[in-house]
């Protein structure tokens, strides 16, 4: 039971890591390698608002999410716009800016025990004999809400439909009046906002460190590689495979083997189905 | 009233020495010969002579510049066939670990471990990345980014090959000039070799794969096999660099998989200009001494490379080398329109 519950929680956490990355890539084709940096930047902003500006926790959390989303939006107009369409340059610029943010935070001394966000609610509940704290319940709740909200958003709102149109065919979308850069920047803002919300929910579980940014990016990439980047279902499945695999490995082999799980899963998936478990085979050669 | 608007434009003229293509020249005098040879000969001469005048610290900087230069060349080679790697550290680390473990556990001298690490490491990289060559662009980059980081964590947590502490007191080179010159000569050799290879038929196919892989496929060429070969070549080069630095420092650790070795070569290529190899070499010769002088800033150093990288991609996308070579090969005059 322990394995089942904690595997589930771990999987949800991984899915939260990956959702923003996968969404941005799916809509606009920008692989945002600065995703992990945005994630940890949110934590940093929230911490500063909380401890230096003296705002209440919920206000600073919401402000941090808004700031990160705005940052993603501006980031598009300042940097990405100039190199849009050149895959190599997009890759290098997003990756380099991500590393720059992380290294800057590291240089500012952003690590250690005092940098941690408080829990929303202290305490926990007993569930089939396994204790779960409220924060982890929040994580599960957020994960489920994300899936529902995203589904409703992309299927029933105008911007969501524009997103899907963009994902399906850029030129046709352009011809019916959906502006390319506008949607691209909004998708980046949405991806950053998702990263920020995940950060606010997940970060109180542990310490904040700028190296977590890289970890988030790795897991987001691992999940996308395993599940296939195009499909949301693949993303969820990928996070469940890694999530349960890690908890099982930690329980039955030893905690230090946790990291082997994503590595071996990636190598296995690549050897058997390079396009990911739910990536469509047809698109194997389209995966640019 | 007549309004006068002064408009100027830049007029560019090729020097008369060039006949039709980039590689065929008309040479009419000794001056022409010097004009052609000097940009190739002078840097070589300077690089070969300079270690004689440098102290041991600056010699280390020079070795570093050559090592990063090799990694940048290897990156540029992969990029010229359409494989964008974010993890040169993977190659570097493989080379370092193969040579280091061979030396430590089996006591094989560096004169054997370096060649073994070069070829064996390259083969390992090619084997590891072989399934991925079907994927292009972002996917290849994602996988090359993720592998070295996961390998660091694996070595860190399982403690194999010395774990976090690494393995020290490996065999050194017999004389300090040997590693310096090994680095310099191999760097120059690879630079000119790659330039030559890319102009040959083999290189033409590789560049065609980057431009349009379907067309190459329809020409009856197995592009996956070619890509694997390219990974082997680039991987061997990276492994050679790793093996060299391991024996130079007589130390093997997880730092060989660090992000520095992935970021700096890319920054060097972006600064110098992609596609000609000379740009990669020039970029690393500029960036590495610069980064050494920034060492006092500590962790901010990598942030600064990243900024240089972003700025150079956005503001000077062609790179320094292309810019300089244009200035060198063309007359530029400003004339009124």
Interface residues (C-beta under 8 A of the other chain):
Chain A: X25 X31 X33 X79 X82 X83 X87 X88 X89 X91 X92 X93 X95 X96 X97 X99 X100 X101 X103 X104 X106 X107 X214 X218 X221 X222 X224 X225 X229 X256 X257 X258 X259 X260 X262 X263 X266 X267 X270 X271 X274 X275 X284 X285 X287 X288
Chain B: X79 X84 X86 X128 X131 X132 X134 X135 X136 X137 X138 X139 X141 X142 X143 X145 X146 X147 X149 X150 X151 X153 X154 X157 X158 X259 X263 X266 X267 X270 X297 X298 X299 X300 X301 X302 X303 X305 X306 X307 X309 X310 X313 X314 X317
